[in-house]
Amino acid sequence: MSFLPDNGLVESGLVGLKHPMSELELADIDKVSLIAQKDFSASYYKPLRPLVIKDLAKSWPALEKWTPDFFREKYGHKQVKVYDESFVTAGKHYMNKLKTIPLSEYINTVMTTSTNLRMFLYNIKSEIPELVDDIIFPSLVDGLSRNFVFMFFGCKGSVTQMHFDIDMSHVFHTAIYGKKTVYLFPYEQGRNLHRYPFTCRSYVDVERPDFERFPGLKNLKGYQIVLEPGETLYIPSGYWHHIVYDEPGYSVSLRCTNHTWQGKLLGFYNLLIMSPIDRLMNIISPQGWFDWKEQQALKIY
């Protein structure tokens, strides 16, 4: 196999280990420096296994160029949508922004506070298209979108709560600035995560698991990784992920659509049927609808 990590071998995770900060059964994620397309396809892409590629973005201009000062000074006037924990709670901010502020103000907040204020799915292709030139698209898979290149920002301590990407895309998530801890779980673990119906979300806290309230966590199996700046995490289609910003930082995600018809159809269903129903019911009866979803999630076990 054509793995090219520092020692010539893949740095494999040890399945079944319990991490010191968690009582969950979590494995480390394989790490390589680089990997050939055929080996990536056979060992990770087709079997839907996550992977960290340490040097995939090594030659990107973005790694040197995209400093906090760069965003403040060059694009600080841009108005951006920011979000907090109300994004996942019933009411007017559910699945919606908290407010719109200048990017310079937001960058200052990110770098100087630990407020749980995030910015996500910021499409630089449509908002700041010249930034896409600072990214070199890898050849590991076909069909990486050049129209949906998303950035994610967060203060130290910010949390992206457990979810899977609604469109079922494969994601290559590169940390540009700051490190973060990522928890990953296969799509099939949704039952153990007590998935809320009509959503792609779970409300379990994998950092402080409550096994009495969410007994499915006793059977949960997944992965944990600390993603360092410059490293790229391959998140397979449908994988649940929970992200903690260990440092103030930002990242960029490249995406490609699911390569199976089953995955494509599920993505369409999520976008065109499931999510609209959820949003409509939140408008009609915010708390009542949320309480019903919670009851259903807790009844799974």
Backbone as a ProteinNet text record, in pm:
[ID]
protein_1_A
[PRIMARY]
MSFLPDNGLVESGLVGLKHPMSELELADIDKVSLIAQKDFSASYYKPLRPLVIKDLAKSWPALEKWTPDFFREKYGHKQVKVYDESFVTAGKHYMNKLKTIPLSEYINTVMTTSTNLRMFLYNIKSEIPELVDDIIFPSLVDGLSRNFVFMFFGCKGSVTQMHFDIDMSHVFHTAIYGKKTVYLFPYEQGRNLHRYPFTCRSYVDVERPDFERFPGLKNLKGYQIVLEPGETLYIPSGYWHHIVYDEPGYSVSLRCTNHTWQGKLLGFYNLLIMSPIDRLMNIISPQGWFDWKEQQALKIY
[TERTIARY]
83.7	0	86.9	39.1	123.5	99.9	100	93.6	230.2	229.8	355.4	365.9	338.3	359.2	507	539.3	678.1	760.1	701.3	777.4	753.2	682.2	655.6	536.9	469.5	354.8	239.4	119.9	3.9	6.8	-27.2	-35.7	-176.9	-197.1	-331.7	-385.3	-519.1	-586.3	-604.2	-618.5	-637.9	-784.4	-859.8	-1003.6	-1033.3	-1129.1	-1173.8	-1110.8	-1013	-952.3	-1048.3	-1047.4	-1126.6	-1034.2	-1067.7	-983.5	-992.8	-883.5	-879.9	-984.3	-1027.8	-1124.2	-1267.7	-1288.4	-1422.6	-1442	-1565.3	-1597.4	-1648.5	-1653.6	-1701.9	-1593.2	-1635.9	-1541.6	-1501.7	-1385.3	-1339.1	-1203.7	-1185.3	-1057.7	-990.5	-859	-787.6	-812.2	-795.9	-813.8	-677.7	-671.9	-547.8	-495.4	-360.8	-296.4	-191.2	-186.1	-80.1	-29.3	90.7	140.5	71.9	77.3	7.6	-40	-126.9	-178.7	-214.8	-189.3	-224.5	-375.1	-425.8	-570.6	-629.4	-563.1	-619.1	-624.4	-524.4	-523.2	-625.8	-641.3	-743.5	-881.6	-906.6	-1036.6	-1066.6	-968.8	-990.9	-1002.4	-922	-912.9	-998.9	-1041.5	-1112.7	-1240.6	-1231.5	-1345.9	-1459.5	-1431	-1537.3	-1589.6	-1503.2	-1555.4	-1601.7	-1593.6	-1639.5	-1565.4	-1433.7	-1349.8	-1282.3	-1284.3	-1220.1	-1068.7	-1005.3	-859.4	-810.3	-695	-627.2	-507.9	-502.3	-391.1	-312.6	-192.9	-119	-68.3	-32.5	32.8	-48.7	-177.6	-259.4	-261.9	-265.6	-275.2	-141.9	-33.4	98.2	136.3	98.6	137.7	30.9	-77	-181.5	-131	-146.1	-115.9	-196	-314.5	-401.9	-335.4	-251.9	-193.5	-105.6	-36.6	49.1	-24.5	-115.1	-177.5	-295.7	-373.8	-500.3	-479.9	-419.6	-403.1	-524.4	-543	-652.3	-640.6	-519.3	-500.9	-540	-511.5	-548	-698.8	-776.9	-922.7	-974.3	-915.4	-958.9	-935.6	-814.8	-774.4	-830.4	-837	-878.2	-1028.7	-1090.6	-1233.2	-1315.5	-1259	-1326.9	-1460.5	-1481.8	-1607.7	-1721.4	-1690	-1793.2	-1888.1	-2018.7	-2118.8	-2136.3	-2127.1	-2133.5	-2238.5	-2296.6	-2394.8	-2321.7	-2361.5	-2300.4	-2409.4	-2367.4	-2461.4	-2414.1	-2509.7	-2475.4	-2559.4	-2568.9	-2639.1	-2788.4	-2844.1	-2986.5	-3017.5	-2914.8	-2933.5	-2999.7	-2979.1	-3033.1	-3140.8	-3194.7	-3302.3	-3429.5	-3542.9	-3672.1	-3686.9	-3752.5	-3779.5	-3734.7	-3727.6	-3705.1	-3566.2	-3467.5	-3331.8	-3301.2	-3398.2	-3374	-3337.7	-3222.6	-3171.1	-3156.2	-3125.2	-3116.1	-3005.2	-2964.8	-2856.2	-2899.6	-2801	-2826.9	-2831.3	-2732.5	-2724.3	-2624.8	-2615.5	-2519.3	-2427.4	-2296	-2198.4	-2083.7	-2001.1	-1884.3	-1784.5	-1717.8	-1621	-1509.6	-1467.1	-1360.9	-1403.5	-1527.8	-1579.1	-1582.6	-1624	-1630.3	-1490.8	-1393.8	-1257.6	-1202.3	-1228.8	-1184.2	-1245.2	-1373.7	-1441.6	-1379.2	-1352.6	-1292.8	-1157.6	-1075.9	-938.9	-924.3	-1025.8	-1008.5	-1105.5	-1203.9	-1301.5	-1322.2	-1394.9	-1432.3	-1583.4	-1645.9	-1789.9	-1822.3	-1931.1	-1970.8	-2043.4	-1966.3	-2020.9	-1947	-2022	-1958.4	-2006.8	-1928.7	-1964.3	-1939.7	-2039.2	-2019.5	-2091.3	-2052.2	-2104.6	-2092.5	-1981.7	-1955.9	-1891.5	-1968.6	-1925.1	-1833.7	-1703.1	-1609.4	-1616.7	-1666.5	-1680.4	-1776.8	-1884.3	-1981.6	-1954.3	-1892.6	-1872.2	-1738.8	-1631.4	-1496.9	-1428.4	-1471.5	-1428.5	-1277.9	-1204.9	-1060.4	-988.9	-1051.1	-988	-975.4	-1062.8	-1056.4	-924.5	-862.8	-732.8	-622.2	-645.9	-545.6	-556.5	-643.9	-664.7	-627	-555.8	-523.9	-612.2	-703.4	-797.8	-726.5	-741.2	-672.9	-736.9	-661.8	-709.7	-749.8	-772.8	-806.3	-942	-1036.5	-1169.8	-1213.9	-1305.4	-1365.1	-1484.4	-1512.2	-1634.9	-1629.8	-1510.7	-1505.2	-1566.4	-1660.1	-1731.3	-1643.2	-1640	-1570.6	-1668.6	-1795.8	-1898	-1940	-1910.3	-1946	-1820	-1746.2	-1622.5	-1648.6	-1668.1	-1718.5	-1609.3	-1619.5	-1532.9	-1612.2	-1541.7	-1599.7	-1508.1	-1565.6	-1489.9	-1548	-1461.5	-1510.9	-1413	-1467.2	-1384.6	-1333.6	-1232.3	-1187.8	-1304.3	-1328.1	-1437.7	-1568.4	-1576.5	-1697.9	-1720.2	-1846.6	-1880.8	-1977.1	-1945.4	-2038.9	-2105.6	-2234.1	-2303.6	-2320.1	-2336.7	-2341.2	-2444.6	-2399.2	-2488.4	-2417.9	-2492	-2430.4	-2473.2	-2394.5	-2424.6	-2547	-2643.1	-2776.3	-2777.1	-2681.7	-2681	-2603.1	-2547.4	-2476	-2349.7	-2287.8	-2163.5	-2045.3	-1938.9	-1808.1	-1738.8	-1662.5	-1602.3	-1452.9	-1373.5	-1231.8	-1215.3	-1196.6	-1200.1	-1058.2	-1008.1	-870.2	-866.5	-793.7	-774.8	-670.1	-709	-617.7	-548.1	-624	-571	-634.5	-553.5	-605.1	-635.7	-623.3	-652.9	-790.1	-845.1	-978.4	-983.9	-1074.9	-1099	-1226	-1217.2	-1329.8	-1367.5	-1495.9	-1551.8	-1631.7	-1610.8	-1677.5	-1744.3	-1863.8	-1938.1	-2006	-2001.5	-2067.6	-2216.8	-2273.9	-2415.9	-2505.1	-2467.4	-2549	-2556.3	-2471.6	-2473.4	-2581.8	-2664.9	-2769.4	-2861	-2890.9	-2976.7	-2907.6	-2780.1	-2705.7	-2685.9	-2693.7	-2680.9	-2815.9	-2922.7	-3056.7	-3091.5	-3082.8	-3113.6	-3255.1	-3269	-3399.7	-3466.3	-3592.2	-3658.5	-3674.3	-3675.7	-3690.2	-3571.8	-3460.2	-3340	-3218.5	-3106.5	-2977.6	-2896.9	-2965.8	-2901.6	-2921.6	-2823.8	-2832.3	-2798	-2858.4	-2834.3	-2755.9	-2686.5	-2599.7	-2472.3	-2410	-2282.8	-2175.4	-2099.9	-2001.1	-1880.6	-1864.2	-1754.7	-1788.6	-1915.8	-1964	-2087.3	-2070	-2183.7	-2272.5	-2402.9	-2503.4	-2566.4	-2515.7	-2558.6	-2698.6	-2743.4	-2878.1	-2982.9	-2961.3	-3056.1	-3049.2	-2927	-2906.4	-2835.7	-2909.9	-2846.8	-2781.2	-2818.9	-2755.6	-2606.5	-2562.2	-2420.1	-2334.7	-2394.7	-2319.2	-2273.5	-2344.3	-2311.4	-2243.7	-2217.5	-2164.5	-2017.5	-1983	-1843.9	-1808.7	-1695.5	-1656.2	-1509.8	-1478.5	-1339.8	-1324.2	-1200.3	-1166.6	-1029.5	-1014.7	-887.2	-870.5	-747.9	-714.6	-655.1	-725.6	-683.3	-596.5	-472.5	-376.8	-385.2	-343	-342.7	-262.6	-320.4	-256.7	-297.6	-361.4	-404.7	-544.2	-570.6	-699.9	-766.5	-890.8	-969.2	-1069.7	-1063	-1165.7	-1281.5	-1399	-1521.7	-1611	-1625.6	-1706.6	-1853.2	-1921	-2062.6	-2143	-2227.6	-2318.3	-2259.7	-2129.9	-2069.8	-2118.1	-2156.6	-2188.5	-2059.2	-2062.8	-1943.5	-1979.4	-1896	-1905.8	-1768.1	-1761.8	-1633.1	-1620.1	-1504.4	-1473	-1351	-1364.4	-1251.9	-1159.8	-1047.7	-951.4	-879.1	-872.7	-812.4	-900	-891.3	-964.9	-914	-1005.4	-956.5	-1060.6	-1014.5	-1101.8	-1047.4	-1135.2	-1104.1	-1182.3	-1148.9	-1218.1	-1253.7	-1372.3	-1418.3	-1442.1	-1387.8	-1415.6	-1509.9	-1603.2	-1709.3	-1727.4	-1768.6	-1814.3	-1937.7	-2027.4	-2154	-2132.9	-2227.7	-2222.5	-2211.2	-2129.4	-2103.1	-2200.3	-2296.9	-2395.6	-2534.2	-2620.7	-2757.1	-2833.3	-2807.4	-2873.4	-2838.8	-2710.5	-2667.1	-2724.9	-2727.6	-2783.4	-2931.9	-3007	-3150.4	-3177.1	-3096.6	-3113.7	-3084.5	-2981.9	-2952	-3066.7	-3124.7	-3239.6	-3358.9	-3384.5	-3494.6	-3472.9	-3351.2	-3321.5	-3345.1	-3300.7	-3308.9	-3449.9	-3520.1	-3646.6	-3770.2	-3757.2	-3874	-3852	-3749	-3728.6	-3708.4	-3612.6	-3581.2	-3696.1	-3764.3	-3878.3	-3988.9	-4016	-4116.3	-4073	-3945.7	-3893.8	-3903.1	-3866.1	-3870.8	-4015.1	-4105.3	-4245.3	-4304.8	-4278.5	-4333.1	-4274	-4149.4	-4089.6	-4159.2	-4209	-4284.5	-4422.4	-4488.7	-4624.8	-4628.1	-4538	-4538.6	-4396.2	-4317.1	-4174.4	-4145	-4195.5	-4160.6	-4230.1	-4355.7	-4427.5	-4360.9	-4318.6	-4251.1	-4117.4	-4042.8	-3912.7	-3929.7	-4028.6	-4053.2	-4090.5	-4171.1	-4208.7	-4086	-3999	-3876.8	-3791.1	-3781.2	-3701.8	-3760.2	-3892.1	-3957	-3928.3	-3936.4	-3910	-3765.3	-3673.2	-3531.1	-3501.4	-3566.8	-3543	-3610.9	-3713.3	-3785.7	-3712.9	-3607.5	-3537.7	-3490.9	-3446.6	-3403.1	-3503.3
-119	0	123.5	230.2	347.9	456.3	417.5	517.5	582.7	713.1	783.9	864.7	807.9	882.7	892.5	960.6	987.3	860.4	754	632.1	527.3	565.8	473	383	397.1	314	401.3	347.6	420.3	417.2	529.4	536.4	497	372.5	319.3	347.4	367.2	379	242.1	236.3	111.8	102.8	21.7	13.1	-39	24.6	-23	47.8	133.6	204.7	308.5	325.6	431	549.4	665.2	782.6	836.7	893.7	934.4	1038	1123.4	1227.9	1184.8	1058.9	1015.2	870.9	834.2	696.6	621.7	686.8	624.3	537.9	442.9	357.6	427.3	488.6	569.7	520.8	519.7	481	603.3	597.2	700.5	681.4	788.6	783.9	766.2	682.2	664.6	798.7	812.8	932.6	891.9	965.3	947.5	1085.7	1089.8	1216.1	1244.5	1144.5	1150.2	1010.1	998.2	867.6	868.5	757.2	744.5	731.1	776.3	776.2	635.8	537.2	401.4	343.8	375.5	325.4	397.6	527.1	601.4	547.1	522.7	472.4	336	246.8	110	101.4	179.6	162.6	259.8	372.2	473.7	522.5	558.9	619.1	519.4	404.2	305.9	242.9	205.8	148.2	251.1	379.2	488	485.9	499.5	508	644	713.5	844.7	833.4	943.5	946.5	1089.1	1106.4	1234.8	1231.9	1331.4	1342.7	1467.6	1446.7	1556.1	1659.7	1615.6	1706.9	1734.5	1701.8	1724.3	1872	1959.4	2103.5	2175.7	2100.1	2159.1	2270.1	2257.5	2356.6	2462.7	2462.9	2563	2701.9	2802	2939.1	2982.6	2926.2	2964.5	2945.4	2842.6	2813.1	2926.5	2993.7	3105.8	3238.9	3249.8	3377.5	3413.2	3313.9	3341.4	3359.1	3467.7	3499.9	3579.5	3591	3676.4	3819.4	3873.9	4010.7	4022	3917.1	3916.6	3932.2	3855.8	3864.3	3997.6	4044.2	4170.6	4286.8	4292.2	4408.6	4409.1	4291.5	4286.6	4270.3	4197.2	4166.3	4202.8	4284.8	4320	4388.4	4451	4520.7	4426.4	4302.3	4206.9	4178.2	4179.2	4143.9	3991.6	3931.5	3785.7	3744.2	3627.1	3571.6	3491	3511.6	3437.2	3363.4	3258.1	3165.7	3131	3098.4	3046.3	2922.2	2881.2	2756.7	2762.7	2883.1	2893.5	2833.5	2807.4	2746	2608	2541.5	2406.4	2399.2	2513.7	2514.2	2570.9	2531	2572.2	2723.7	2777.3	2920.2	2989.9	3122.3	3200.8	3185.1	3144.9	3129.4	2985.6	2895.5	2755.4	2744.9	2683.6	2667.9	2803.4	2905.3	3040.6	3116.7	3227.2	3308	3378.5	3414.2	3497.2	3644.2	3685.2	3823.7	3833.1	3951.7	3979.7	4092.5	4070.9	4170	4177.7	4283.9	4290.7	4179.1	4128.6	4021.5	4064.5	4189.6	4237.4	4226.2	4261.1	4249.8	4104.4	4017.4	3876.1	3818.4	3849.5	3799.5	3845.8	3970.6	4019.6	3938.3	3904.5	3823.1	3684.6	3624.7	3491.2	3489.2	3588.4	3587.2	3630.5	3693.7	3751.8	3700	3618	3569.2	3419.1	3363.1	3221.5	3206.8	3309.6	3305.5	3196.6	3124.9	3020.1	3084.4	3157.7	3227.9	3177.9	3114.2	3049.6	3109.8	3081.8	3117.7	2992.4	2948	2822.3	2825.1	2729.6	2719.9	2854.3	2923.3	3049.9	3017	3034.1	2990.3	3095.5	3071.4	3170.4	3179.9	3077	3083.7	3194	3211.2	3314.7	3445.9	3440.5	3561.7	3629.5	3551.3	3605.4	3511.4	3510.7	3407.4	3398.2	3508.7	3503.5	3414.3	3389.4	3302.4	3158.2	3118.1	2981	2956.1	3061.6	3047	3007.9	3023.3	2988.9	2843.5	2768	2626.9	2542.8	2434.4	2339.3	2216.3	2193	2083	1949.3	1856.9	1727.6	1639.8	1541.8	1449.8	1314.7	1309.6	1181.6	1128.1	1218.1	1177	1265.6	1215.3	1295.3	1372.1	1486.6	1556.6	1651.5	1690	1791.6	1920.8	1976.5	2096	2219.5	2298	2426.8	2541.3	2508.9	2610.7	2617.4	2513.3	2511.2	2482.5	2587.8	2579.7	2656.7	2583.2	2643.2	2665.2	2778.8	2805.3	2800	2766.8	2753.9	2825.5	2907	2983.5	2957.8	2963.9	2950.6	3003.9	3056.4	3099.9	2977	2996.5	2889.1	2843.8	2714.5	2660.4	2647.6	2702.6	2686.5	2538.8	2501.1	2361.5	2352.6	2267.4	2229.8	2101.5	2110.3	1997.3	1881.8	1763.1	1639.7	1644.2	1615.5	1612.5	1539.1	1507	1464.5	1563	1573.3	1670.5	1625.7	1713.9	1680.5	1629.4	1675.7	1634.6	1506.7	1447.4	1319.6	1327.5	1444.8	1460.3	1401.2	1369.6	1341.3	1475.8	1488	1616.4	1599.7	1693.3	1704.3	1835.1	1821.4	1935.8	1970.2	2086.1	2126.4	2238.7	2215.7	2319.7	2418.6	2543.1	2647.2	2714.6	2743.9	2817.1	2759.8	2722.1	2669.6	2520.5	2453.9	2310.4	2284.8	2168.3	2132.4	1982.9	1943.9	1802	1761	1651	1603.9	1462.3	1441.3	1309.8	1266.9	1144.8	1094	959.7	941.9	817.8	782.6	656.7	616.9	648.4	666	700.2	602.5	474.5	370.8	385.3	469.7	490.3	589.5	634.5	730.4	683.2	553.8	500.6	514.8	478.8	490.5	635.3	726.4	868.9	934.1	855	906.1	1022.1	993.5	1094.1	1147.9	1279.6	1342.5	1323.7	1276.5	1254.6	1385	1370.1	1480.9	1578.8	1533.6	1616.3	1530.6	1596.9	1527.7	1553.9	1566.6	1608.5	1509.4	1512.6	1443.7	1546.4	1531.3	1626.8	1564.2	1455.8	1396.9	1480.7	1474.4	1542.6	1434.8	1413.7	1306	1338.6	1464.9	1500.1	1464.6	1472.4	1437.8	1348.6	1224.5	1138.1	1106.9	1118.5	1086.7	953	845.6	711.2	677.8	746.3	719.9	782.5	904.6	972.3	917.1	885.3	835.5	699.8	592.9	461	406.8	456.4	411.2	438.5	537	571.2	454.6	363.1	247.3	159.5	165.3	83.1	163.1	289.7	378.7	348.9	343.3	321.9	423.6	488	588.6	623.6	747.7	792.6	929.4	958.2	1089.5	1129.1	1256.5	1304.7	1451.7	1491.2	1632.7	1674	1761.4	1803.2	1927.9	1917	2026.4	2115.8	2242.7	2332.5	2272.4	2278.7	2223.5	2081.3	2012.1	1875.1	1871.9	1767	1749.6	1622.7	1635.2	1521.3	1482.8	1358.7	1306.3	1255.2	1318.5	1278.4	1207.9	1076.9	1004.9	1046.8	1023	1056	999.7	1086.1	1042	1033.9	1057	1045	1155.1	1114.5	1209.1	1274.2	1403.9	1469.2	1575.6	1580.9	1677.3	1741.5	1875.2	1944.2	2045.7	2043.3	2138	2219.7	2351.2	2438.9	2448.7	2377.4	2384.1	2518.1	2581.6	2713.5	2794.7	2927.5	3004.7	2964.7	2951.7	2906	2903.3	2859.2	2846.6	2741	2693.3	2580.8	2595.6	2509.3	2510.4	2367	2349.3	2216.6	2209.7	2105.1	2071	1951.7	1949.8	1849.8	1783.5	1657.8	1591.6	1510.1	1498.9	1431.3	1282.2	1221.3	1078.8	1001.3	897.4	822.3	706.7	687.4	581.1	641.5	570.1	618.8	624.7	528.4	529.3	656.1	691.4	812.4	938.2	942.7	1059.4	1077.2	967	974.7	1016	964.9	1002.4	1151.6	1201.7	1344.3	1429	1388.7	1461.3	1457	1340.3	1328.4	1422.6	1423.3	1508.9	1655.9	1697.6	1838.7	1881.1	1793.8	1834.4	1796.2	1700.8	1655.1	1669.5	1603.1	1600.8	1740.4	1815.8	1947.2	2046.8	2055.8	2148.4	2117	1988.5	1952.4	2000.6	1978.5	2019	2170.3	2246	2392.5	2442.7	2381.9	2423.6	2398.7	2280.9	2249.3	2338.9	2380.4	2473.1	2609.5	2647.4	2772.8	2758.4	2643.9	2623.6	2607.1	2522.1	2493.2	2465.8	2570.7	2552	2457.3	2487.9	2406.7	2271.6	2270.3	2143.8	2045.6	2094.7	2010.8	1961.8	2049.7	2010.9	1906	1925.6	1829	1692.3	1689.8	1561.8	1491.1	1565.3	1505.3	1448.3	1522	1475	1346.7	1341.3	1221.4	1100.2	1120.3	1010.8	963.9	1059.2	1024.7	944.6	981.2	911.9	775.3	755.5	627.9	522.1	562.8	467.4	344.5	365.7	253.9	232.8
0	0	0	-64.5	-85	18.2	146.3	250	263.6	295.8	307	434.8	551.5	673.7	706.6	815.9	848.7	860.7	916.1	937.8	830.3	724	615.7	639.1	752.4	785	827.7	814.4	864.7	1016.7	1078	1223.4	1262.2	1297.9	1316.3	1455	1461.3	1589.8	1651.5	1781.3	1853.3	1893.5	1825	1845.7	1986	2051.8	2180.4	2298.8	2276.5	2387.6	2442.9	2574.8	2637.3	2661.8	2602.9	2617.9	2759.4	2811.2	2951.7	2989.2	2895	2925.9	2897.8	2861.2	2827.4	2869.9	2905	2937.8	2815.7	2702.4	2580.9	2517.6	2435.4	2364.4	2235.2	2236.3	2124.2	2076	1946	1886	1826.5	1815.2	1742	1592.5	1518	1372.5	1306.4	1204.7	1130.3	1081.1	1082.7	1029.8	927.9	817.2	718.7	679.4	624.5	569.5	436.7	348.4	219.7	186.8	88.6	50.6	-96.6	-165	-305.5	-321.2	-436.1	-459.9	-449.6	-507.2	-507.3	-366	-283.9	-147	-61.5	-84.5	-12.2	-45.3	-173.3	-216	-154.3	-157.6	-110.3	41.2	113.7	258.2	338.8	276.6	353.5	284.2	158	89.1	71	13.9	-9.2	119.6	212.8	338.6	440.7	404.6	492.4	626	618.3	737.9	740.4	854.1	861.9	856.2	820	806.7	825.1	890.6	897.1	802.9	712.8	618	657.7	709.5	771.3	671.1	550.9	456.5	330.5	331.9	212.7	175.1	276.5	251.6	268.6	274.6	304.7	208.3	81	-20.2	-45.1	34.3	14.3	54.7	-29.7	12.8	135.3	151.4	263	398.1	413.9	544	595.1	505.8	545.7	539.6	446.2	413.5	503.1	542.7	610.7	761.7	800.2	942.1	990.1	1121.5	1171.6	1120.7	1115.8	1065.6	918.9	842.3	700.6	684.1	759.1	748.4	802	912.2	970.5	875.6	819.3	742.2	600.3	538.7	398.7	381.1	473.5	457	580	666.4	790.8	772.4	656.2	629.9	593.5	559.7	517.8	633	605.8	704.1	704.9	824	832.9	936.1	913.7	1006.8	1114	1239.9	1349.5	1427.8	1496.7	1559.1	1699.6	1786.7	1918.1	1944.9	2072.1	2104.2	2072.9	2052.4	2019.8	1882.4	1803.5	1672.2	1683.2	1796.8	1811.7	1919.8	1963.1	2061.3	1998.8	2051.7	1995.9	1999.5	1897.1	1895.9	1770.4	1774.9	1653.6	1594.8	1675.6	1623	1581.5	1596.2	1560.4	1412.9	1387.2	1250.2	1181.4	1259.7	1204.8	1275.9	1217	1272.5	1400	1482	1599.3	1558.8	1476.7	1431.5	1317.1	1258.4	1152.7	1199.5	1188.1	1233	1132.6	1138.4	1049.9	1082.7	981.4	1001.7	1096.7	1088.9	1178.7	1324.9	1352.8	1489.3	1533.7	1442.5	1478.5	1502.1	1416.1	1434.1	1568.9	1605.7	1736.4	1849.2	1835	1935.5	1944.3	1829	1824.8	1895.2	1869.6	1917.5	2063.5	2121.2	2254.6	2359.9	2321.1	2418.7	2404.9	2500	2491.5	2475.9	2419.2	2393.4	2291.8	2314.1	2218.9	2100.9	2022.4	1906.2	1783.1	1693.8	1579.3	1447.5	1347.1	1210.1	1127.8	1054.1	981.5	847	763.5	627.5	554.4	578.5	509.8	375.3	269.7	136.6	74.7	80.8	28.1	-124	-189.6	-335.1	-375.1	-300.7	-333.9	-261.5	-141.7	-62	-89.4	-98.3	-123	-222.2	-347.1	-441.7	-463.9	-446.2	-469.5	-368.5	-254.8	-155.6	-204.3	-294.6	-346.9	-418.3	-469.7	-536.7	-439.9	-310.2	-209.3	-164.6	-230.2	-198.8	-319.5	-296.6	-403.3	-383.8	-476.5	-462.7	-483	-389.3	-401.7	-508.8	-552.6	-656.9	-598.7	-469.3	-406	-449.4	-477.3	-520.3	-636.1	-714.7	-821.5	-764.7	-824.7	-793	-676	-629.5	-524.2	-575.9	-500.4	-545.4	-535.5	-643.4	-642.4	-619.4	-607.3	-582.3	-436	-359.7	-218.5	-137.1	-109.5	-30.4	99.1	207.2	330.3	433.6	504.2	617.9	747.3	856.1	989	1087.8	1176.8	1275.1	1413.5	1515.6	1651.9	1754.1	1863.9	1976.7	2052.5	2135	2222	2309	2311.2	2389.1	2314.4	2194.4	2114.1	2082.2	2068.7	2043	1925.3	1831.6	1726.2	1770.9	1805	1865.9	1767.6	1823.5	1746.4	1633.6	1511.3	1395.5	1282	1178.2	1052.6	945.1	838.8	733.5	655.5	646.4	598.1	454.5	372.3	231.7	206.7	313.5	306	220.4	213.1	137.2	212.5	137.8	195.4	216.5	324.8	359.4	387.9	335.6	367.9	444.8	575.5	667	711	668.5	696.7	799.6	908.2	1009.8	958.4	945.5	898.6	1016.4	1121.1	1236.9	1363.2	1460.4	1586.1	1578.8	1692.7	1696.4	1757	1726.2	1772.3	1799.1	1887.6	1913.9	1841.6	1768.1	1688.3	1732.3	1756.5	1784.5	1662.4	1615.3	1495.6	1524.8	1464.6	1481.2	1348.9	1307.9	1184.2	1186.4	1069.4	1054.8	1130.9	1129.3	1191.9	1343.9	1402.1	1546.1	1590.2	1496.7	1529.8	1641	1645.6	1753	1888	1894	2020	2061.6	1966.2	1994.7	2024.6	2023.3	2052.3	1957.4	1829.8	1727.4	1743.8	1732.9	1735.4	1598.8	1594.6	1465.8	1387	1256	1161.3	1168.1	1222.8	1227.4	1197	1178.3	1167.6	1293.9	1408.5	1532.8	1647.6	1736.5	1864.1	1971.8	2089.1	2197.4	2312.7	2284.9	2386.7	2397.6	2512.8	2535.9	2547.7	2442.1	2443.8	2530.7	2567.2	2658.1	2802.4	2835.7	2970.2	2954	2912.6	2879	2998.9	2977.6	3078.7	3040.3	3099.6	3060.7	3112.9	3216.2	3266.5	3175.2	3134.1	3045.9	2904.4	2859.8	2724.2	2729.7	2761.2	2778.5	2652.1	2535.9	2413.6	2409.8	2488.2	2490.8	2540.2	2615.4	2662.9	2546.9	2435.1	2318.4	2206.6	2233	2130.4	2102.9	1974.3	1933.3	1825.6	1842.1	1744.7	1755.4	1720.8	1710.6	1776.9	1815.9	1868.5	1815.4	1777.9	1726.1	1762.4	1790.4	1801.6	1667.9	1597.3	1464.3	1477.5	1431.4	1441.2	1317.6	1330.4	1213.6	1098.1	978.5	859.9	828.1	923.5	899.9	839.4	761.3	695.5	747.4	791	837.3	730.9	685.2	594.9	679.7	662.6	732.1	630.1	639.9	540.8	545.3	436.5	424	540.5	599.1	703.6	842.7	856.9	989.4	1083.1	1202.5	1308.4	1355.9	1383.8	1437.6	1540.5	1642	1752	1761.7	1753.7	1744	1857	1922	2029.1	1987	1990.5	1958.3	2080.7	2077.5	2187.2	2189	2075	2059.1	1965.5	1970.5	1869.3	1731	1636.1	1507.1	1398.4	1282.1	1166.8	1073.5	988.8	901	771.4	676	547.4	511	453.6	413.2	263.8	203.3	64.2	65.3	-28.5	-24.9	-161	-156.9	-279.7	-246.1	-341.4	-317.8	-293.7	-225.8	-199	-329.4	-330.1	-453	-474.7	-384.4	-402.3	-423	-494.3	-514.7	-383.2	-295.3	-165.4	-88.1	-88.7	-19.6	-81.6	-214.8	-283.9	-250.3	-255.2	-227	-82.8	9.8	149.3	168.9	99.2	106.2	54.2	-58	-113.6	-16.9	41.4	137.1	256	308.7	423.9	392.2	272.8	234.8	194.7	121.8	61	141.6	230.6	306	457	508.9	653.6	712.9	661.3	718.7	705.3	588.5	580.4	681.5	705.6	805.3	942.9	975.7	1105.6	1124.5	1022.6	1032	1043.1	965.5	970.3	1107.9	1163.6	1295.5	1403.7	1386.3	1482.3	1478.1	1361	1349.3	1413.6	1389.3	1438.6	1590	1641.3	1785.6	1832	1852.5	1880.1	1996.1	2113	2229.3	2227.2	2184.2	2177	2081.8	1965.5	1866	1918.7	1984	2039.1	2148.2	2234.2	2341.6	2285.1	2178.2	2116.5	2061	1993.2	1938.6	2050.8	2160.3	2273.9	2331.7	2345.9	2398.3	2310.4	2179.3	2086.6	2094.9	2108.4	2116.7	2244.1	2353.4	2478.9	2484.5	2398.7	2396.1	2312.5	2242.2	2154.7	2233.1	2357.2	2442.5	2553.7
[MASK]
+++++++++++++++++++++++++++++++++++++++++++++++++++++++++++++++++++++++++++++++++++++++++++++++++++++++++++++++++++++++++++++++++++++++++++++++++++++++++++++++++++++++++++++++++++++++++++++++++++++++++++++++++++++++++++++++++++++++++++++++++++++++++++++++++++++++++++++++++++++++++++++++++++++++++++++

